[in-house]
Amino acid sequence: MVYLDTSFIAPLVIAEEISDAVETFVMTVQPGDLATSLWTRVELASLISRKRRMGELSDTQGEAVRRELARVLEESFLSLVPTAPDFALAARYLETPATGLRAGDALHLAIAAGQGAETILTLDAGFMRAGRLLHLPVAHGIMP
């Protein structure tokens, strides 16, 4: 299983400089091997809402992005449901101050690690650094 965090999924539905590279990479992963968590849906909803508040997306664009996100997640990803042990593991990860983890990133790492991800992909340098400090299989997957 290849787990994608929010930073890796966002460019699939919101145009960014790296969007084409992310899409190309995702197409190389075996069908059925892509995973993310229900937490990602919450973070992406927050991102879309923020972009609307900042005027970066119109209401119409925001709704289109939401629909596309739902389609992409439904068609291409296994959506992992966070469990009580995932939350406990996230709390343990946060006990290591050197990681600099935020709660949401700790939860991503815990869900992925706790539910058997072989690889955890991110475009977030801080997330990657923290994952490596915790000896988790975190990678960029692509180089921006």
N, CA, C and O atoms as CSV, one atom per row, in Angstrom:
chain,resi,resn,atom,element,x,y,z
A,1,MET,N,N,0.843,-1.180,0.000
A,1,MET,CA,C,0.000,0.000,0.000
A,1,MET,C,C,0.889,1.244,0.000
A,1,MET,O,O,1.871,1.322,0.738
A,2,VAL,N,N,0.529,2.202,-0.832
A,2,VAL,CA,C,1.222,3.492,-0.914
A,2,VAL,C,C,0.264,4.550,-0.380
A,2,VAL,O,O,-0.780,4.815,-0.975
A,3,TYR,N,N,0.632,5.155,0.754
A,3,TYR,CA,C,-0.209,6.154,1.410
A,3,TYR,C,C,0.204,7.544,0.939
A,3,TYR,O,O,1.385,7.887,0.980
A,4,LEU,N,N,-0.757,8.341,0.495
A,4,LEU,CA,C,-0.499,9.719,0.077
A,4,LEU,C,C,-1.084,10.671,1.107
A,4,LEU,O,O,-2.254,10.559,1.474
A,5,ASP,N,N,-0.266,11.608,1.571
A,5,ASP,CA,C,-0.775,12.614,2.504
A,5,ASP,C,C,-1.459,13.725,1.713
A,5,ASP,O,O,-1.477,13.708,0.483
A,6,THR,N,N,-2.009,14.669,2.425
A,6,THR,CA,C,-2.781,15.752,1.808
A,6,THR,C,C,-1.949,16.554,0.812
A,6,THR,O,O,-2.450,16.933,-0.247
A,7,SER,N,N,-0.685,16.815,1.140
A,7,SER,CA,C,0.151,17.624,0.244
A,7,SER,C,C,0.364,16.940,-1.098
A,7,SER,O,O,0.594,17.610,-2.104
A,8,PHE,N,N,0.289,15.615,-1.123
A,8,PHE,CA,C,0.495,14.875,-2.363
A,8,PHE,C,C,-0.798,14.756,-3.167
A,8,PHE,O,O,-0.756,14.640,-4.392
A,9,ILE,N,N,-1.937,14.785,-2.491
A,9,ILE,CA,C,-3.225,14.651,-3.184
A,9,ILE,C,C,-3.747,15.991,-3.691
A,9,ILE,O,O,-4.357,16.050,-4.758
A,10,ALA,N,N,-3.516,17.061,-2.947
A,10,ALA,CA,C,-4.049,18.374,-3.332
A,10,ALA,C,C,-3.731,18.752,-4.781
A,10,ALA,O,O,-4.621,19.242,-5.475
A,11,PRO,N,N,-2.490,18.544,-5.274
A,11,PRO,CA,C,-2.205,18.928,-6.662
A,11,PRO,C,C,-2.967,18.120,-7.712
A,11,PRO,O,O,-2.974,18.486,-8.887
A,12,LEU,N,N,-3.606,17.026,-7.300
A,12,LEU,CA,C,-4.429,16.274,-8.246
A,12,LEU,C,C,-5.727,16.997,-8.565
A,12,LEU,O,O,-6.315,16.777,-9.624
A,13,VAL,N,N,-6.181,17.864,-7.656
A,13,VAL,CA,C,-7.475,18.531,-7.849
A,13,VAL,C,C,-7.395,20.051,-7.854
A,13,VAL,O,O,-8.345,20.724,-8.255
A,14,ILE,N,N,-6.268,20.593,-7.410
A,14,ILE,CA,C,-6.055,22.043,-7.414
A,14,ILE,C,C,-4.794,22.297,-8.228
A,14,ILE,O,O,-3.720,21.800,-7.892
A,15,ALA,N,N,-4.928,23.067,-9.292
A,15,ALA,CA,C,-3.800,23.309,-10.188
A,15,ALA,C,C,-2.632,23.950,-9.443
A,15,ALA,O,O,-2.761,25.019,-8.847
A,16,GLU,N,N,-1.492,23.266,-9.495
A,16,GLU,CA,C,-0.248,23.758,-8.924
A,16,GLU,C,C,0.859,23.479,-9.926
A,16,GLU,O,O,0.670,22.723,-10.879
A,17,GLU,N,N,1.997,24.082,-9.709
A,17,GLU,CA,C,3.129,23.873,-10.607
A,17,GLU,C,C,3.500,22.394,-10.714
A,17,GLU,O,O,3.949,21.938,-11.766
A,18,ILE,N,N,3.317,21.666,-9.650
A,18,ILE,CA,C,3.736,20.268,-9.589
A,18,ILE,C,C,2.628,19.281,-9.975
A,18,ILE,O,O,2.849,18.071,-9.960
A,19,SER,N,N,1.454,19.784,-10.316
A,19,SER,CA,C,0.296,18.915,-10.581
A,19,SER,C,C,0.564,17.839,-11.630
A,19,SER,O,O,0.214,16.679,-11.415
A,20,ASP,N,N,1.175,18.195,-12.754
A,20,ASP,CA,C,1.420,17.207,-13.809
A,20,ASP,C,C,2.336,16.092,-13.325
A,20,ASP,O,O,2.094,14.921,-13.618
A,21,ALA,N,N,3.382,16.442,-12.589
A,21,ALA,CA,C,4.315,15.434,-12.076
A,21,ALA,C,C,3.626,14.503,-11.086
A,21,ALA,O,O,3.871,13.296,-11.095
A,22,VAL,N,N,2.772,15.052,-10.240
A,22,VAL,CA,C,2.038,14.230,-9.270
A,22,VAL,C,C,1.098,13.280,-10.008
A,22,VAL,O,O,1.050,12.089,-9.699
A,23,GLU,N,N,0.357,13.798,-10.975
A,23,GLU,CA,C,-0.574,12.959,-11.727
A,23,GLU,C,C,0.164,11.848,-12.465
A,23,GLU,O,O,-0.275,10.698,-12.461
A,24,THR,N,N,1.277,12.188,-13.093
A,24,THR,CA,C,2.070,11.186,-13.805
A,24,THR,C,C,2.543,10.101,-12.849
A,24,THR,O,O,2.478,8.915,-13.169
A,25,PHE,N,N,3.017,10.507,-11.678
A,25,PHE,CA,C,3.485,9.527,-10.700
A,25,PHE,C,C,2.339,8.627,-10.240
A,25,PHE,O,O,2.493,7.407,-10.192
A,26,VAL,N,N,1.207,9.209,-9.907
A,26,VAL,CA,C,0.069,8.435,-9.402
A,26,VAL,C,C,-0.359,7.388,-10.428
A,26,VAL,O,O,-0.771,6.288,-10.059
A,27,MET,N,N,-0.263,7.724,-11.706
A,27,MET,CA,C,-0.647,6.787,-12.764
A,27,MET,C,C,0.280,5.569,-12.819
A,27,MET,O,O,-0.091,4.541,-13.386
A,28,THR,N,N,1.487,5.674,-12.235
A,28,THR,CA,C,2.426,4.548,-12.252
A,28,THR,C,C,2.182,3.558,-11.122
A,28,THR,O,O,2.716,2.449,-11.146
A,29,VAL,N,N,1.389,3.942,-10.141
A,29,VAL,CA,C,1.121,3.063,-9.000
A,29,VAL,C,C,0.068,2.032,-9.403
A,29,VAL,O,O,-0.922,2.363,-10.055
A,30,GLN,N,N,0.293,0.790,-9.009
A,30,GLN,CA,C,-0.638,-0.285,-9.340
A,30,GLN,C,C,-2.051,0.041,-8.856
A,30,GLN,O,O,-2.217,0.533,-7.740
A,31,PRO,N,N,-3.063,-0.222,-9.669
A,31,PRO,CA,C,-4.445,-0.010,-9.222
A,31,PRO,C,C,-4.694,-0.774,-7.917
A,31,PRO,O,O,-4.283,-1.925,-7.766
A,32,GLY,N,N,-5.358,-0.125,-7.003
A,32,GLY,CA,C,-5.655,-0.737,-5.720
A,32,GLY,C,C,-4.600,-0.525,-4.652
A,32,GLY,O,O,-4.824,-0.854,-3.487
A,33,ASP,N,N,-3.437,0.027,-5.038
A,33,ASP,CA,C,-2.354,0.236,-4.073
A,33,ASP,C,C,-2.357,1.622,-3.442
A,33,ASP,O,O,-1.664,1.842,-2.449
A,34,LEU,N,N,-3.121,2.563,-3.996
A,34,LEU,CA,C,-3.154,3.922,-3.450
A,34,LEU,C,C,-4.086,3.994,-2.247
A,34,LEU,O,O,-5.200,3.470,-2.271
A,35,ALA,N,N,-3.608,4.652,-1.197
A,35,ALA,CA,C,-4.432,4.823,0.000
A,35,ALA,C,C,-4.235,6.216,0.567
A,35,ALA,O,O,-3.195,6.847,0.380
A,36,THR,N,N,-5.238,6.666,1.248
A,36,THR,CA,C,-5.174,7.880,2.051
A,36,THR,C,C,-6.138,7.639,3.205
A,36,THR,O,O,-6.655,6.532,3.357
A,37,SER,N,N,-6.381,8.645,4.006
A,37,SER,CA,C,-7.283,8.437,5.141
A,37,SER,C,C,-8.466,9.393,5.070
A,37,SER,O,O,-8.459,10.366,4.315
A,38,LEU,N,N,-9.461,9.098,5.856
A,38,LEU,CA,C,-10.594,10.011,5.946
A,38,LEU,C,C,-10.143,11.370,6.468
A,38,LEU,O,O,-10.777,12.382,6.170
A,39,TRP,N,N,-9.062,11.411,7.241
A,39,TRP,CA,C,-8.517,12.678,7.732
A,39,TRP,C,C,-8.118,13.577,6.561
A,39,TRP,O,O,-8.253,14.797,6.647
A,40,THR,N,N,-7.631,12.987,5.471
A,40,THR,CA,C,-7.244,13.756,4.288
A,40,THR,C,C,-8.433,14.533,3.739
A,40,THR,O,O,-8.279,15.672,3.298
A,41,ARG,N,N,-9.610,13.933,3.760
A,41,ARG,CA,C,-10.815,14.621,3.280
A,41,ARG,C,C,-11.072,15.892,4.089
A,41,ARG,O,O,-11.462,16.922,3.539
A,42,VAL,N,N,-10.851,15.806,5.397
A,42,VAL,CA,C,-11.052,16.971,6.261
A,42,VAL,C,C,-10.032,18.054,5.923
A,42,VAL,O,O,-10.387,19.225,5.783
A,43,GLU,N,N,-8.766,17.662,5.792
A,43,GLU,CA,C,-7.735,18.650,5.471
A,43,GLU,C,C,-7.968,19.284,4.105
A,43,GLU,O,O,-7.771,20.489,3.944
A,44,LEU,N,N,-8.383,18.496,3.126
A,44,LEU,CA,C,-8.642,19.058,1.801
A,44,LEU,C,C,-9.864,19.965,1.810
A,44,LEU,O,O,-9.874,20.981,1.114
A,45,ALA,N,N,-10.884,19.629,2.571
A,45,ALA,CA,C,-12.046,20.521,2.705
A,45,ALA,C,C,-11.615,21.852,3.307
A,45,ALA,O,O,-12.087,22.909,2.889
A,46,SER,N,N,-10.722,21.800,4.285
A,46,SER,CA,C,-10.196,23.021,4.897
A,46,SER,C,C,-9.397,23.839,3.883
A,46,SER,O,O,-9.521,25.062,3.829
A,47,LEU,N,N,-8.578,23.160,3.083
A,47,LEU,CA,C,-7.773,23.841,2.064
A,47,LEU,C,C,-8.670,24.533,1.036
A,47,LEU,O,O,-8.431,25.686,0.679
A,48,ILE,N,N,-9.686,23.841,0.568
A,48,ILE,CA,C,-10.607,24.429,-0.409
A,48,ILE,C,C,-11.320,25.634,0.191
A,48,ILE,O,O,-11.448,26.669,-0.463
A,49,SER,N,N,-11.775,25.507,1.410
A,49,SER,CA,C,-12.461,26.611,2.088
A,49,SER,C,C,-11.537,27.818,2.246
A,49,SER,O,O,-11.946,28.958,2.029
A,50,ARG,N,N,-10.280,27.551,2.628
A,50,ARG,CA,C,-9.314,28.648,2.789
A,50,ARG,C,C,-9.073,29.344,1.455
A,50,ARG,O,O,-9.022,30.573,1.400
A,51,LYS,N,N,-8.928,28.581,0.391
A,51,LYS,CA,C,-8.700,29.178,-0.926
A,51,LYS,C,C,-9.901,30.021,-1.362
A,51,LYS,O,O,-9.734,31.038,-2.036
A,52,ARG,N,N,-11.100,29.605,-0.981
A,52,ARG,CA,C,-12.289,30.413,-1.279
A,52,ARG,C,C,-12.277,31.698,-0.464
A,52,ARG,O,O,-12.551,32.770,-1.003
A,53,ARG,N,N,-11.965,31.611,0.822
A,53,ARG,CA,C,-11.918,32.813,1.669
A,53,ARG,C,C,-10.876,33.805,1.173
A,53,ARG,O,O,-11.087,35.016,1.235
A,54,MET,N,N,-9.752,33.294,0.680
A,54,MET,CA,C,-8.656,34.143,0.216
A,54,MET,C,C,-8.894,34.663,-1.200
A,54,MET,O,O,-8.100,35.452,-1.712
A,55,GLY,N,N,-9.973,34.230,-1.830
A,55,GLY,CA,C,-10.280,34.677,-3.181
A,55,GLY,C,C,-9.488,33.955,-4.257
A,55,GLY,O,O,-9.482,34.386,-5.410
A,56,GLU,N,N,-8.815,32.859,-3.901
A,56,GLU,CA,C,-8.036,32.094,-4.875
A,56,GLU,C,C,-8.922,31.155,-5.690
A,56,GLU,O,O,-8.552,30.737,-6.787
A,57,LEU,N,N,-10.095,30.828,-5.145
A,57,LEU,CA,C,-11.091,30.033,-5.858
A,57,LEU,C,C,-12.443,30.722,-5.700
A,57,LEU,O,O,-12.782,31.196,-4.616
A,58,SER,N,N,-13.205,30.774,-6.776
A,58,SER,CA,C,-14.581,31.281,-6.677
A,58,SER,C,C,-15.443,30.184,-6.052
A,58,SER,O,O,-14.996,29.049,-5.892
A,59,ASP,N,N,-16.672,30.530,-5.703
A,59,ASP,CA,C,-17.586,29.524,-5.163
A,59,ASP,C,C,-17.781,28.387,-6.165
A,59,ASP,O,O,-17.784,27.214,-5.792
A,60,THR,N,N,-17.941,28.741,-7.431
A,60,THR,CA,C,-18.134,27.741,-8.480
A,60,THR,C,C,-16.907,26.853,-8.620
A,60,THR,O,O,-17.028,25.633,-8.727
A,61,GLN,N,N,-15.724,27.463,-8.618
A,61,GLN,CA,C,-14.491,26.682,-8.708
A,61,GLN,C,C,-14.325,25.778,-7.490
A,61,GLN,O,O,-13.933,24.618,-7.618
A,62,GLY,N,N,-14.622,26.309,-6.322
A,62,GLY,CA,C,-14.517,25.517,-5.100
A,62,GLY,C,C,-15.413,24.292,-5.144
A,62,GLY,O,O,-15.007,23.200,-4.747
A,63,GLU,N,N,-16.628,24.478,-5.628
A,63,GLU,CA,C,-17.559,23.352,-5.734
A,63,GLU,C,C,-17.064,22.335,-6.757
A,63,GLU,O,O,-17.182,21.129,-6.539
A,64,ALA,N,N,-16.510,22.814,-7.873
A,64,ALA,CA,C,-15.970,21.906,-8.890
A,64,ALA,C,C,-14.795,21.105,-8.328
A,64,ALA,O,O,-14.679,19.907,-8.587
A,65,VAL,N,N,-13.931,21.757,-7.566
A,65,VAL,CA,C,-12.790,21.069,-6.947
A,65,VAL,C,C,-13.299,20.018,-5.962
A,65,VAL,O,O,-12.779,18.903,-5.925
A,66,ARG,N,N,-14.303,20.362,-5.169
A,66,ARG,CA,C,-14.877,19.407,-4.211
A,66,ARG,C,C,-15.425,18.161,-4.922
A,66,ARG,O,O,-15.202,17.033,-4.481
A,67,ARG,N,N,-16.139,18.383,-6.020
A,67,ARG,CA,C,-16.694,17.255,-6.781
A,67,ARG,C,C,-15.580,16.388,-7.374
A,67,ARG,O,O,-15.642,15.160,-7.315
A,68,GLU,N,N,-14.564,17.040,-7.945
A,68,GLU,CA,C,-13.444,16.299,-8.533
A,68,GLU,C,C,-12.694,15.513,-7.458
A,68,GLU,O,O,-12.297,14.370,-7.682
A,69,LEU,N,N,-12.505,16.122,-6.310
A,69,LEU,CA,C,-11.840,15.440,-5.200
A,69,LEU,C,C,-12.622,14.187,-4.802
A,69,LEU,O,O,-12.037,13.116,-4.640
A,70,ALA,N,N,-13.922,14.318,-4.647
A,70,ALA,CA,C,-14.753,13.165,-4.278
A,70,ALA,C,C,-14.625,12.055,-5.319
A,70,ALA,O,O,-14.532,10.878,-4.971
A,71,ARG,N,N,-14.620,12.434,-6.596
A,71,ARG,CA,C,-14.491,11.448,-7.673
A,71,ARG,C,C,-13.144,10.745,-7.618
A,71,ARG,O,O,-13.078,9.517,-7.671
A,72,VAL,N,N,-12.066,11.523,-7.510
A,72,VAL,CA,C,-10.711,10.957,-7.480
A,72,VAL,C,C,-10.543,10.014,-6.291
A,72,VAL,O,O,-10.030,8.905,-6.442
A,73,LEU,N,N,-10.971,10.451,-5.121
A,73,LEU,CA,C,-10.817,9.613,-3.929
A,73,LEU,C,C,-11.643,8.337,-4.045
A,73,LEU,O,O,-11.176,7.260,-3.673
A,74,GLU,N,N,-12.852,8.449,-4.553
A,74,GLU,CA,C,-13.731,7.281,-4.686
A,74,GLU,C,C,-13.190,6.281,-5.703
A,74,GLU,O,O,-13.213,5.073,-5.463
A,75,GLU,N,N,-12.702,6.784,-6.841
A,75,GLU,CA,C,-12.278,5.904,-7.929
A,75,GLU,C,C,-10.877,5.338,-7.756
A,75,GLU,O,O,-10.594,4.246,-8.249
A,76,SER,N,N,-9.991,6.057,-7.065
A,76,SER,CA,C,-8.583,5.682,-7.104
A,76,SER,C,C,-7.949,5.325,-5.766
A,76,SER,O,O,-6.842,4.788,-5.743
A,77,PHE,N,N,-8.611,5.605,-4.662
A,77,PHE,CA,C,-7.976,5.448,-3.356
A,77,PHE,C,C,-8.768,4.560,-2.412
A,77,PHE,O,O,-9.998,4.581,-2.385
A,78,LEU,N,N,-8.033,3.788,-1.646
A,78,LEU,CA,C,-8.587,3.133,-0.478
A,78,LEU,C,C,-8.592,4.198,0.607
A,78,LEU,O,O,-7.557,4.811,0.868
A,79,SER,N,N,-9.730,4.431,1.241
A,79,SER,CA,C,-9.816,5.435,2.307
A,79,SER,C,C,-9.735,4.737,3.656
A,79,SER,O,O,-10.668,4.047,4.067
A,80,LEU,N,N,-8.610,4.924,4.340
A,80,LEU,CA,C,-8.398,4.298,5.642
A,80,LEU,C,C,-9.149,5.063,6.721
A,80,LEU,O,O,-9.110,6.292,6.770
A,81,VAL,N,N,-9.823,4.330,7.570
A,81,VAL,CA,C,-10.575,4.916,8.676
A,81,VAL,C,C,-9.672,4.928,9.907
A,81,VAL,O,O,-9.197,3.873,10.329
A,82,PRO,N,N,-9.427,6.104,10.493
A,82,PRO,CA,C,-8.584,6.158,11.691
A,82,PRO,C,C,-9.211,5.344,12.830
A,82,PRO,O,O,-10.421,5.381,13.052
A,83,THR,N,N,-8.360,4.616,13.534
A,83,THR,CA,C,-8.803,3.784,14.652
A,83,THR,C,C,-8.260,4.347,15.961
A,83,THR,O,O,-7.391,5.219,15.958
A,84,ALA,N,N,-8.772,3.847,17.066
A,84,ALA,CA,C,-8.267,4.272,18.378
A,84,ALA,C,C,-6.758,4.038,18.493
A,84,ALA,O,O,-6.056,4.914,18.998
A,85,PRO,N,N,-6.227,2.887,18.043
A,85,PRO,CA,C,-4.771,2.716,18.095
A,85,PRO,C,C,-4.010,3.739,17.234
A,85,PRO,O,O,-2.893,4.123,17.580
A,86,ASP,N,N,-4.604,4.178,16.124
A,86,ASP,CA,C,-3.958,5.207,15.297
A,86,ASP,C,C,-3.823,6.509,16.083
A,86,ASP,O,O,-2.780,7.161,16.032
A,87,PHE,N,N,-4.871,6.886,16.806
A,87,PHE,CA,C,-4.811,8.108,17.610
A,87,PHE,C,C,-3.779,7.974,18.722
A,87,PHE,O,O,-3.056,8.926,19.016
A,88,ALA,N,N,-3.706,6.798,19.341
A,88,ALA,CA,C,-2.714,6.574,20.402
A,88,ALA,C,C,-1.300,6.655,19.836
A,88,ALA,O,O,-0.413,7.230,20.466
A,89,LEU,N,N,-1.085,6.084,18.655
A,89,LEU,CA,C,0.230,6.141,18.025
A,89,LEU,C,C,0.585,7.578,17.650
A,89,LEU,O,O,1.730,7.995,17.824
A,90,ALA,N,N,-0.375,8.331,17.142
A,90,ALA,CA,C,-0.134,9.744,16.811
A,90,ALA,C,C,0.301,10.506,18.055
A,90,ALA,O,O,1.227,11.315,17.998
A,91,ALA,N,N,-0.360,10.251,19.173
A,91,ALA,CA,C,0.018,10.918,20.427
A,91,ALA,C,C,1.437,10.542,20.830
A,91,ALA,O,O,2.186,11.380,21.331
A,92,ARG,N,N,1.809,9.280,20.614
A,92,ARG,CA,C,3.192,8.866,20.929
A,92,ARG,C,C,4.190,9.582,20.020
A,92,ARG,O,O,5.252,10.004,20.480
A,93,TYR,N,N,3.860,9.723,18.738
A,93,TYR,CA,C,4.753,10.439,17.826
A,93,TYR,C,C,4.960,11.877,18.290
A,93,TYR,O,O,6.053,12.425,18.153
A,94,LEU,N,N,3.922,12.480,18.832
A,94,LEU,CA,C,4.006,13.871,19.295
A,94,LEU,C,C,4.845,14.017,20.562
A,94,LEU,O,O,5.207,15.132,20.938
A,95,GLU,N,N,5.154,12.911,21.220
A,95,GLU,CA,C,5.998,12.942,22.414
A,95,GLU,C,C,7.474,13.118,22.073
A,95,GLU,O,O,8.304,13.270,22.968
A,96,THR,N,N,7.802,13.097,20.788
A,96,THR,CA,C,9.180,13.294,20.335
A,96,THR,C,C,9.283,14.712,19.787
A,96,THR,O,O,9.004,14.940,18.610
A,97,PRO,N,N,9.687,15.682,20.637
A,97,PRO,CA,C,9.690,17.088,20.221
A,97,PRO,C,C,10.549,17.370,18.988
A,97,PRO,O,O,10.243,18.278,18.215
A,98,ALA,N,N,11.610,16.608,18.802
A,98,ALA,CA,C,12.522,16.861,17.683
A,98,ALA,C,C,11.832,16.724,16.329
A,98,ALA,O,O,12.320,17.253,15.331
A,99,THR,N,N,10.704,16.019,16.286
A,99,THR,CA,C,10.015,15.852,15.002
A,99,THR,C,C,9.365,17.144,14.528
A,99,THR,O,O,9.213,17.358,13.326
A,100,GLY,N,N,8.978,18.010,15.470
A,100,GLY,CA,C,8.272,19.231,15.097
A,100,GLY,C,C,6.898,18.961,14.503
A,100,GLY,O,O,6.332,19.820,13.827
A,101,LEU,N,N,6.362,17.773,14.752
A,101,LEU,CA,C,5.076,17.403,14.159
A,101,LEU,C,C,3.914,18.231,14.677
A,101,LEU,O,O,3.860,18.599,15.850
A,102,ARG,N,N,2.985,18.514,13.773
A,102,ARG,CA,C,1.673,19.042,14.148
A,102,ARG,C,C,0.753,17.839,14.313
A,102,ARG,O,O,1.035,16.756,13.801
A,103,ALA,N,N,-0.339,18.036,15.025
A,103,ALA,CA,C,-1.249,16.926,15.324
A,103,ALA,C,C,-1.741,16.228,14.056
A,103,ALA,O,O,-1.753,14.998,13.991
A,104,GLY,N,N,-2.145,17.002,13.050
A,104,GLY,CA,C,-2.669,16.402,11.823
A,104,GLY,C,C,-1.649,15.546,11.100
A,104,GLY,O,O,-1.983,14.480,10.583
A,105,ASP,N,N,-0.408,16.005,11.061
A,105,ASP,CA,C,0.638,15.220,10.406
A,105,ASP,C,C,0.965,13.966,11.207
A,105,ASP,O,O,1.215,12.908,10.630
A,106,ALA,N,N,0.964,14.079,12.533
A,106,ALA,CA,C,1.183,12.896,13.374
A,106,ALA,C,C,0.091,11.863,13.109
A,106,ALA,O,O,0.358,10.662,13.067
A,107,LEU,N,N,-1.137,12.339,12.933
A,107,LEU,CA,C,-2.241,11.420,12.658
A,107,LEU,C,C,-2.062,10.743,11.301
A,107,LEU,O,O,-2.285,9.538,11.187
A,108,HIS,N,N,-1.667,11.489,10.274
A,108,HIS,CA,C,-1.380,10.872,8.967
A,108,HIS,C,C,-0.347,9.765,9.114
A,108,HIS,O,O,-0.558,8.645,8.650
A,109,LEU,N,N,0.766,10.078,9.759
A,109,LEU,CA,C,1.839,9.098,9.908
A,109,LEU,C,C,1.362,7.869,10.672
A,109,LEU,O,O,1.685,6.739,10.307
A,110,ALA,N,N,0.594,8.093,11.728
A,110,ALA,CA,C,0.117,6.979,12.542
A,110,ALA,C,C,-0.867,6.097,11.776
A,110,ALA,O,O,-0.801,4.871,11.863
A,111,ILE,N,N,-1.771,6.711,11.034
A,111,ILE,CA,C,-2.734,5.930,10.246
A,111,ILE,C,C,-1.984,5.091,9.217
A,111,ILE,O,O,-2.230,3.893,9.082
A,112,ALA,N,N,-1.072,5.726,8.498
A,112,ALA,CA,C,-0.320,5.017,7.460
A,112,ALA,C,C,0.512,3.886,8.059
A,112,ALA,O,O,0.464,2.753,7.580
A,113,ALA,N,N,1.270,4.195,9.101
A,113,ALA,CA,C,2.130,3.182,9.717
A,113,ALA,C,C,1.303,2.096,10.398
A,113,ALA,O,O,1.591,0.907,10.261
A,114,GLY,N,N,0.287,2.511,11.124
A,114,GLY,CA,C,-0.523,1.559,11.875
A,114,GLY,C,C,-1.354,0.636,11.005
A,114,GLY,O,O,-1.733,-0.454,11.433
A,115,GLN,N,N,-1.640,1.074,9.776
A,115,GLN,CA,C,-2.491,0.264,8.903
A,115,GLN,C,C,-1.719,-0.353,7.737
A,115,GLN,O,O,-2.308,-0.798,6.752
A,116,GLY,N,N,-0.382,-0.371,7.868
A,116,GLY,CA,C,0.428,-1.178,6.970
A,116,GLY,C,C,0.934,-0.562,5.689
A,116,GLY,O,O,1.251,-1.294,4.752
A,117,ALA,N,N,1.025,0.748,5.606
A,117,ALA,CA,C,1.566,1.360,4.385
A,117,ALA,C,C,3.034,0.976,4.211
A,117,ALA,O,O,3.824,1.051,5.152
A,118,GLU,N,N,3.382,0.570,3.008
A,118,GLU,CA,C,4.775,0.251,2.696
A,118,GLU,C,C,5.563,1.515,2.396
A,118,GLU,O,O,6.771,1.579,2.626
A,119,THR,N,N,4.865,2.523,1.878
A,119,THR,CA,C,5.466,3.811,1.550
A,119,THR,C,C,4.471,4.903,1.917
A,119,THR,O,O,3.264,4.744,1.737
A,120,ILE,N,N,4.994,6.020,2.438
A,120,ILE,CA,C,4.176,7.187,2.769
A,120,ILE,C,C,4.724,8.342,1.941
A,120,ILE,O,O,5.867,8.756,2.137
A,121,LEU,N,N,3.923,8.864,1.019
A,121,LEU,CA,C,4.385,9.931,0.133
A,121,LEU,C,C,3.884,11.289,0.592
A,121,LEU,O,O,2.731,11.443,0.995
A,122,THR,N,N,4.773,12.271,0.521
A,122,THR,CA,C,4.460,13.641,0.909
A,122,THR,C,C,5.264,14.603,0.052
A,122,THR,O,O,6.303,14.237,-0.498
A,123,LEU,N,N,4.787,15.818,-0.060
A,123,LEU,CA,C,5.555,16.894,-0.690
A,123,LEU,C,C,5.983,17.908,0.362
A,123,LEU,O,O,6.568,18.940,0.034
A,124,ASP,N,N,5.695,17.618,1.617
A,124,ASP,CA,C,5.969,18.506,2.745
A,124,ASP,C,C,7.304,18.117,3.385
A,124,ASP,O,O,7.434,17.028,3.943
A,125,ALA,N,N,8.287,19.006,3.301
A,125,ALA,CA,C,9.631,18.710,3.814
A,125,ALA,C,C,9.630,18.448,5.315
A,125,ALA,O,O,10.350,17.566,5.782
A,126,GLY,N,N,8.842,19.191,6.076
A,126,GLY,CA,C,8.777,18.981,7.521
A,126,GLY,C,C,8.172,17.634,7.870
A,126,GLY,O,O,8.642,16.953,8.781
A,127,PHE,N,N,7.140,17.253,7.151
A,127,PHE,CA,C,6.499,15.949,7.330
A,127,PHE,C,C,7.508,14.841,7.047
A,127,PHE,O,O,7.606,13.868,7.794
A,128,MET,N,N,8.261,15.005,5.950
A,128,MET,CA,C,9.246,13.992,5.582
A,128,MET,C,C,10.328,13.870,6.648
A,128,MET,O,O,10.700,12.763,7.038
A,129,ARG,N,N,10.827,15.000,7.113
A,129,ARG,CA,C,11.869,14.993,8.143
A,129,ARG,C,C,11.372,14.276,9.392
A,129,ARG,O,O,12.080,13.445,9.961
A,130,ALA,N,N,10.159,14.599,9.815
A,130,ALA,CA,C,9.584,13.970,11.010
A,130,ALA,C,C,9.428,12.466,10.812
A,130,ALA,O,O,9.782,11.678,11.690
A,131,GLY,N,N,8.904,12.075,9.668
A,131,GLY,CA,C,8.729,10.653,9.393
A,131,GLY,C,C,10.038,9.899,9.417
A,131,GLY,O,O,10.108,8.780,9.924
A,132,ARG,N,N,11.063,10.499,8.877
A,132,ARG,CA,C,12.375,9.842,8.883
A,132,ARG,C,C,12.948,9.752,10.287
A,132,ARG,O,O,13.568,8.749,10.640
A,133,LEU,N,N,12.747,10.798,11.098
A,133,LEU,CA,C,13.193,10.739,12.495
A,133,LEU,C,C,12.493,9.608,13.247
A,133,LEU,O,O,13.059,9.022,14.170
A,134,LEU,N,N,11.272,9.311,12.848
A,134,LEU,CA,C,10.505,8.237,13.477
A,134,LEU,C,C,10.743,6.886,12.790
A,134,LEU,O,O,10.104,5.889,13.126
A,135,HIS,N,N,11.667,6.868,11.826
A,135,HIS,CA,C,12.049,5.643,11.105
A,135,HIS,C,C,10.877,5.041,10.328
A,135,HIS,O,O,10.686,3.825,10.303
A,136,LEU,N,N,10.109,5.913,9.701
A,136,LEU,CA,C,8.977,5.490,8.883
A,136,LEU,C,C,9.343,5.586,7.400
A,136,LEU,O,O,10.226,6.365,7.042
A,137,PRO,N,N,8.688,4.814,6.534
A,137,PRO,CA,C,9.018,4.784,5.102
A,137,PRO,C,C,8.441,5.982,4.327
A,137,PRO,O,O,7.594,5.820,3.449
A,138,VAL,N,N,8.916,7.173,4.669
A,138,VAL,CA,C,8.410,8.409,4.068
A,138,VAL,C,C,9.299,8.800,2.890
A,138,VAL,O,O,10.524,8.703,2.966
A,139,ALA,N,N,8.667,9.243,1.797
A,139,ALA,CA,C,9.412,9.644,0.602
A,139,ALA,C,C,8.650,10.739,-0.138
A,139,ALA,O,O,7.465,10.966,0.102
A,140,HIS,N,N,9.366,11.418,-1.054
A,140,HIS,CA,C,8.723,12.418,-1.914
A,140,HIS,C,C,7.961,11.749,-3.053
A,140,HIS,O,O,6.894,12.218,-3.449
A,141,GLY,N,N,8.501,10.668,-3.574
A,141,GLY,CA,C,7.878,10.016,-4.718
A,141,GLY,C,C,8.259,10.698,-6.014
A,141,GLY,O,O,8.537,10.038,-7.015
A,142,ILE,N,N,8.271,12.009,-5.994
A,142,ILE,CA,C,8.718,12.822,-7.121
A,142,ILE,C,C,9.563,13.939,-6.535
A,142,ILE,O,O,9.476,14.237,-5.344
A,143,MET,N,N,10.345,14.528,-7.341
A,143,MET,CA,C,11.131,15.672,-6.870
A,143,MET,C,C,10.578,16.927,-7.518
A,143,MET,O,O,10.571,17.042,-8.744
A,144,PRO,N,N,10.108,17.881,-6.698
A,144,PRO,CA,C,9.533,19.119,-7.253
A,144,PRO,C,C,10.572,19.946,-7.982
A,144,PRO,O,O,10.256,21.014,-8.507
